[in-house]
Amino acid sequence: MAAATASIAVIGAWYGAGLKETREIKQVRQLLPTTSLPFPLPFPLPSFYTAANAIYNPQKAEARKQATPAERIALLEQTRMGLVSRRTTLEDKIAQLEARSEGREERRVDRGRSF
């Protein structure tokens, strides 16, 4: 009885996740303009990529075309600062993960010696 209940819950969760992913894919594809890509996407976009309008925004593209060189440089510098801060955040996370991994390995070695 418990196994049947558990299996129903698992299947329901799995089915619900599939429905959610399908809905998100449809939303993302609606945001993508058909003229920006000369071919259909051969794969569905991942569910975390809900900012598909950032790929192509006609208003922003037109504003970038009409921007002066100084404005373009300022925009590029601003973008660079965001990317650099993202990189340092990711590097910190990687360092933390490596430190945790090394700590686990040391504990495994210590356990092996204690026997």
WOUR-V529704 format. One record per helix or strand of 3 or more residues. SS is the DSSP state (@ for helix, = for strand). FROM is the first residue (numbers start at 1). TO is the last residue. If there is no record, write none. Layout:
BEGIN
SS | FROM | TO
SS | FROM | TO
END
This chain:
BEGIN
@ | 2 | 31
@ | 52 | 54
@ | 58 | 66
@ | 69 | 114
END
